[in-house]
Amino acid sequence: MTSSEISVGAWIAFGEMAGPALIMALVIGVVVGIIQTATQIREASIPFILKLAGIAALTTAGGPMMMHGIDHFAATLMNAIPGMLHG
């Protein structure tokens, strides 16, 4: 395993871990922003609480699936260390 393969694997694992939460926060933020604009309510705590609740629900329901990428990357990296040390 080369350093570029390690770097790509780390970015993919990061994307699998953080991607769903970032997409959830984006979708909630846009929907709440549209609703707040339509109703002319300007309360900053509403989107924060909804994003917090949405991300908490997402990590509770999909946490094991999101951790699979990190688990797979760590196992691959640990198995590749002897080959990297001995060239």
N, C-alpha and C positions, 0 to 999 in steps of 0.2 A: 504494500500500500504506500503510495507516494504522498508527499505533503499536499499536492493539489487534490488528490482524492480525499484526503482527510478534511481539507478545507471545504470542498463541495459537500461532503457528507455532513459536516457540521452545519452548513447553511441550510441544507435540506431538513435536518433534524430541528433546527431553529424555526424554520417555516412551518413544519408540522406542529410544533409546540405553540408558537405565538400567532400563527395565521388565523386559526378559527376565532380566537379572542379578539384580535384586531378587526376582523370582518364583522363580528357581532357588535363591537362598539361602534363601528362605522355605520352599520345599518340602523342601530338604535338611535344614534345621533342624528342621522338624516331624517328618519321618520319623526322623531320628537321635534326636530327643528321645523319641519313642515307643519306639524300640528300647532306648534307654538306661534309660528308666523300666521297661520290661518285664524287662530283664536286671539292673537295679539297678547298672549301671556308671556311675560319676560321674567321667568323665574329660573335662575341658574341651577338650583338644586334638583329640579325635576329630571333633566337629562343625566345628571351625575348619579342619582339614586337608581334610575332605570338601567343605566349602563352597568352599575355595580351589581344589581340584581341579575341582569342578563348574563354577565360574565361569570357570576357565582353559579348560576344554574347550568351554564355551559360546562364549566370545569367539573361540576358535580356529576353531570350526566356523561360527558365525553372525556373526562380526565384520563382514564386508562387508555383510551384510543390515542389521545394526544401524547401520552408518555411512551407509547410504543416506538415512536421515532427516535427518542432519546435512548431508550433501552437498546434498540437495535444498533444504533451508532456506537454506544458505549461497548457493547459486546463485540462488534466488529473491530473497534479500535483496540480493545484488550487482546483479541486474538492476533492482531497484526503487529503488536509490539515486538515479539521475539524476532520476526522476520525483518523488522526495521532495524533492530539492534545488530543483527548478524549480517546485514547487508544482503 
